[in-house]
């Protein structure tokens, strides 16, 4: 998956790694590292130093996944698909599903 094709808020399916087969929504994209963070997937434990309120300890949060380990989840196909681009009559460039040719950006 090319790194510029996915956007924040897209639903993706994990195709490799320990979370393989699970789906979720992208909450953050780190384009410089080619990594994404998916909601409620790939939890990691981090040690957090207490702040002014005294809250600290071991916290669990979402870890990042490499962008090549996920594919876009088409709502019509209900599976992970590749994305393509199409230019509409009004000159707008939109993403399309390569499998069912459904327009994704409306």
C-alpha positions as CSV (number, residue, x, y, z in Angstrom):
1,X,0.0,0.0,0.0
2,X,1.4,3.3,-1.0
3,X,1.8,5.6,1.9
4,X,-0.2,8.5,0.5
5,X,-3.3,6.5,-0.3
6,X,-4.5,6.0,3.3
7,X,-6.0,8.8,5.3
8,X,-6.9,9.4,8.9
9,X,-10.3,7.9,9.7
10,X,-10.1,5.2,7.0
11,X,-11.1,1.6,8.0
12,X,-8.3,-0.8,7.4
13,X,-7.7,-4.6,7.7
14,X,-4.4,-5.9,9.1
15,X,-2.9,-8.4,6.7
16,X,0.3,-9.4,8.5
17,X,1.6,-9.7,12.1
18,X,0.1,-10.7,15.4
19,X,-3.1,-8.7,14.7
20,X,-3.7,-10.3,11.3
21,X,-7.3,-10.4,10.3
22,X,-8.5,-7.6,12.6
23,X,-10.0,-4.4,11.5
24,X,-10.0,-0.8,12.9
25,X,-10.0,2.9,12.1
26,X,-6.8,4.9,11.5
27,X,-6.3,7.4,14.3
28,X,-2.8,8.7,13.3
29,X,-0.5,8.5,10.4
30,X,3.3,9.0,10.7
31,X,4.3,9.5,7.1
32,X,8.0,10.1,7.8
33,X,8.3,6.6,9.4
34,X,5.7,4.9,7.1
35,X,3.7,3.8,10.2
36,X,0.1,4.1,11.3
37,X,-1.8,3.8,14.6
38,X,-5.1,1.9,14.4
39,X,-7.8,2.3,17.0
40,X,-7.9,-0.6,19.6
41,X,-5.2,-2.7,17.9
42,X,-1.6,-3.6,18.7
43,X,-1.6,-2.6,22.4
44,X,1.8,-2.0,24.0
45,X,2.7,-1.3,27.6
46,X,4.6,1.9,28.5
47,X,6.0,3.1,31.8
48,X,4.7,6.6,32.5
49,X,6.3,8.9,35.1
50,X,3.9,10.5,37.5
51,X,2.7,13.9,36.6
52,X,1.6,16.8,38.9
53,X,-1.7,14.9,39.7
54,X,0.3,11.9,40.8
55,X,-0.8,9.6,37.9
56,X,1.8,7.3,36.7
57,X,2.6,3.6,36.4
58,X,2.3,1.2,33.5
59,X,-0.2,2.3,30.8
60,X,-1.4,0.4,27.8
61,X,-1.8,2.3,24.5
62,X,-2.0,1.5,20.8
63,X,1.4,0.8,19.1
64,X,2.1,1.6,15.5
65,X,1.9,-0.8,12.6
66,X,3.9,-0.5,9.4
67,X,1.7,0.8,6.6
68,X,2.5,-2.2,4.3
69,X,0.9,-4.5,6.9
70,X,-2.6,-3.1,6.4
71,X,-5.0,-2.7,3.5
72,X,-8.0,-0.5,3.0
73,X,-11.3,-2.1,4.0
74,X,-13.9,-1.5,1.3
75,X,-17.4,-1.2,2.7
76,X,-19.0,-2.6,-0.4
77,X,-16.6,-5.6,-0.9
78,X,-16.2,-6.1,2.9
79,X,-12.6,-7.1,2.4
80,X,-9.1,-5.6,2.2
81,X,-8.5,-4.1,-1.2
82,X,-6.0,-2.1,-3.2
83,X,-6.8,1.5,-4.0
84,X,-6.6,3.4,-7.3
85,X,-7.3,6.9,-8.4
86,X,-9.8,8.3,-10.9
87,X,-10.4,11.8,-12.1
88,X,-14.1,12.8,-12.3
89,X,-15.7,14.9,-14.9
90,X,-15.4,18.1,-12.7
91,X,-11.7,17.5,-12.4
92,X,-11.7,16.2,-8.9
93,X,-9.3,13.3,-8.1
94,X,-10.9,10.5,-6.0
95,X,-9.8,7.2,-4.6
96,X,-11.5,4.0,-6.0
97,X,-11.6,0.4,-5.0
98,X,-9.7,-1.7,-7.5
99,X,-12.0,-4.7,-6.9
100,X,-15.5,-3.2,-7.3
101,X,-14.6,0.3,-8.8
102,X,-16.6,2.0,-6.0
103,X,-15.7,5.7,-5.4
104,X,-14.5,6.2,-1.9
105,X,-14.1,10.0,-1.6
106,X,-17.4,11.7,-2.2
